[in-house]
Structure formats: C-alpha cells, structure tokens
Amino acid sequence: MDQCNGGFAHRIDKKSIPVCPILGVELAAINMPWLLDFTDRNLKDLSGDYICVSNVHTTVTAYQDSAYRAVQNGGILAIPDGGPLSSTGRRRGYPDMQRVTGPDYMQKAITLGLEKGWKHYFYGSTQETLDILEKELPQRYPGIQIAGMYSPPFRPMTEEEDRQIIEKINAAEADFIWVGLGAPKQENWMYAHQGKLHGLMVGVGAAFDYEAGNIHRAPLWMQKHNLEWLYRLVQDPKRLFKRYFITNSVYLIQAGLRGK
C-alpha cells in the first residue's frame, strides 16, 4: 500500500498502473477494456479511493496550480478523457493509450454491474436532473441498483451537513459514487472525502446531464477525431470559448512544442 491524502493508503499498488506524465499529471496510459477489467478485479479494494477523469482543461489547470495537481495525482487513477491527452501519450511511447471518457465509463460500469449486483450512488447536479435520472436509468439499464442520489447545495456545506451526507452515502453501501459537480470542484470534493466514504468515487462532469438528456454528446465521428470539444463549444460558446482558447493554447505550447 502507498500513502496518500491525509495518510490514506491505496490498497492497490499504483506502480502496477502504466502512466504517462503530461504537464505534471500522472495520466493512466490505458484504454477502456483495461479500465473495466481493472475495475472488475479490484472494486472492493478501490472503496474509499477516487478516479479523476482528466481532459486538457483539468491538465492545464493542474500544471498551473500545484495544489490541484496534487489532487489530480492523489487518486488511484487519472484517466485520459481528452483526445489530445491520449494522442500525446501514444506519441510518447504508449501505443495502448486511448481516450477514456467519464460518461462512457459510467455507462459501461453500470452495464457491467447489472449481472454483478453493483450499486450506484449519484452525487451532484440539480434535483431536477436527478429526478430525471431516477426515472430514466431503470428504463435504460433494467435491473440497475440505485443506492441513492443527492443534489448538494451550491453554497459551501457546513461541517455538520458534510458529516450527515457522509453517513448517508455510507449507509447506502454503494460500490460506485458518481460525482457530477464539474471540474475542479468534483476533484477537490473527492480528494477531501478520500478514505471517508465507502465506494469508489469517480468524477464524471457532465455525464448526469448527458444521461438526463439536458445536453447531447457529439456524433461518434467527432468523438473519434478529437472534436467533441468543438461540439460542446458550439452548444455553449459564452462559457467555453475562453476556457478552450486559453487551455488549448497552453497545452499546445507546453505539451506539444516543449514536450512537458
């Protein structure tokens, strides 16, 4: 076991996981079949730990912020959600490194868990979105075991409120805690709750909204050609233009040209 946040000890040796460092973030040089097999074999030992779903934005943010970099590297895995990350990894000698998105991982883990009895807790988003998920998920995944759902307040939670939600989630005995708070909030939340919660935490960003139909994913051809960011930009240009312009430029210069 190796020590991590606040004395938390990973039950799985992180040295057994292939990683490709990009801008200081230890990105897992993996693909979806590897991740699903890893999850299936180690789920019980992953309880209390977390997985970061990393893209260009979070990687550049971590590069510029050492505290957030520690959060990205503090979980058991940081998986390459962004296509540019996996492309960089392959150029650096990791031929099996492929894009592994949070929404895809959540869908496939739910599907794989139907026959295994895995239980899922959904933390984040709005109550309206969770209400839709509560109705839609059992229709989309017959037999899914929903352990619980919780939409936290947008303000900071008090210590007592946080203690209560920890007790509530642990009482649900979930195998997965899907966290949909958006970056960097969801990663910081998982880091703060590492070792306190029973279940594997995974920060999946917009996955709740995708499943609820609030927003739509890019066509597969755009996903395969690393253009999903462009599809999202067209959907929400005011919020995403500055993020993509700045972070993509930094990534191109630092990771692409300078090889960091």
LINRA-V173347 format. One record per pair of residues at least 4 apart in sequence whose ideal C-beta (glycine too) atoms are under 7 Angstrom apart, sorted by the first residue. I is the first residue (numbers start at 1). J is the second residue. Records with the same first field share a line. If there is no record, write none. Layout:
# LINRA-V173347
I: J / J
This chain:
# LINRA-V173347
1: 9 / 10 / 11
2: 9 / 10 / 13 / 14
3: 7 / 9
4: 8 / 9 / 10 / 74 / 194
5: 74 / 191 / 194
6: 195
8: 194 / 195
10: 14 / 49 / 76
11: 45
12: 42 / 45 / 76
14: 76
17: 28 / 77
18: 28 / 29 / 30 / 94
19: 26 / 27 / 28 / 29
20: 27 / 29 / 89 / 92 / 94 / 97
21: 25 / 26
22: 27 / 59 / 85 / 88 / 255
23: 59 / 60 / 62 / 63 / 254 / 255 / 260
24: 62 / 63 / 69
25: 54 / 59 / 62 / 69 / 72 / 73 / 78
26: 73 / 78
27: 54 / 78 / 80 / 85 / 89
28: 77 / 78 / 79 / 80
29: 89 / 94 / 96 / 97
30: 34 / 35 / 79 / 97 / 100
31: 96 / 97 / 98 / 100
32: 36 / 98 / 100 / 104 / 108
33: 37
34: 38
35: 39 / 79 / 100 / 105
36: 40 / 108 / 112
37: 41
38: 42
39: 43 / 109
40: 112
42: 46
43: 175 / 200
46: 76 / 200
47: 198 / 199 / 200
48: 194 / 195 / 197 / 198
49: 75 / 76 / 194 / 200
50: 75 / 76 / 190 / 194 / 201 / 202
51: 75 / 76 / 77 / 79 / 200 / 202
52: 72 / 75 / 78 / 187 / 203
53: 79 / 81 / 102 / 202 / 203 / 204 / 205
54: 58 / 59 / 72 / 78 / 79 / 80 / 81 / 82 / 85
55: 59 / 81 / 82
56: 60 / 82 / 84 / 85 / 247 / 248 / 251
57: 61 / 183 / 243 / 247
58: 62 / 72 / 183 / 184
59: 63 / 85 / 251
60: 64 / 247 / 250 / 251
61: 65 / 68 / 184
62: 68 / 69 / 72
63: 69 / 254
65: 69
66: 70
67: 71
68: 72 / 184
69: 73
70: 74
71: 187 / 188 / 191
72: 78 / 187
73: 78
74: 191 / 194
75: 190
79: 100
80: 85 / 86 / 89 / 97 / 99 / 100
81: 99 / 100 / 101 / 102
83: 87 / 99 / 226
84: 88 / 226 / 251
85: 89
86: 90 / 97 / 98 / 99
87: 91 / 226
88: 92 / 255
89: 94 / 97
90: 94 / 95 / 97
100: 104 / 105
101: 105
102: 106 / 202 / 204 / 205 / 207
103: 107 / 204 / 207 / 210 / 217
104: 108
105: 109 / 202
106: 110 / 178 / 204 / 207
107: 111
108: 112
109: 113 / 176
110: 120 / 141 / 144
111: 141
112: 116
113: 118
114: 141 / 143 / 144
117: 145
118: 145 / 175 / 176
119: 145 / 147 / 173 / 174 / 175
120: 144 / 145 / 146 / 147 / 174 / 176 / 178
121: 147 / 148 / 169 / 172 / 174 / 176 / 177 / 178 / 199
122: 130 / 133 / 149 / 178 / 208
123: 150 / 177 / 178 / 179
124: 152 / 179 / 180 / 181 / 186 / 208
125: 129 / 130 / 151 / 180 / 208 / 209
126: 151
127: 131 / 151
128: 132
129: 133 / 208 / 209 / 212 / 214
130: 134 / 149 / 151
131: 135
132: 136 / 212
133: 137 / 149 / 208 / 211 / 212
134: 146 / 149
136: 140 / 211 / 212
137: 141 / 144 / 146 / 211
138: 142 / 144
147: 172 / 173 / 174
148: 168 / 169 / 172 / 174
150: 165
152: 157
153: 157
157: 161 / 162
158: 162
159: 163
160: 164
161: 165
162: 166
163: 167
164: 168
165: 169
166: 170 / 196 / 197
167: 171
168: 172
169: 174 / 177 / 197
170: 197 / 198
173: 198
174: 199
175: 199 / 200
176: 199 / 200 / 202
177: 197 / 199 / 200 / 201
178: 202 / 204 / 207
179: 186 / 189 / 190 / 201 / 202 / 203 / 204
180: 186 / 204 / 205 / 207 / 208
181: 185 / 186 / 189
182: 186 / 205
183: 187 / 205
184: 188
185: 189
186: 190 / 203 / 205
187: 191 / 203
188: 192
189: 193
190: 194 / 201 / 203
193: 197 / 201
197: 201
206: 210 / 215
207: 211
208: 212
209: 214 / 215
210: 215 / 217
215: 235
218: 222 / 223 / 227 / 228 / 231
220: 224
221: 225
222: 227 / 228 / 231
223: 228
227: 231
228: 232
229: 233 / 244
230: 234
231: 235
232: 236 / 240
233: 237 / 240 / 241 / 244
236: 240
237: 241
240: 244
241: 245
242: 246
243: 247
244: 248
245: 249
246: 250
247: 251
248: 252
249: 253
250: 254
251: 255 / 256
252: 256 / 257
253: 257 / 258
254: 258 / 260
255: 260
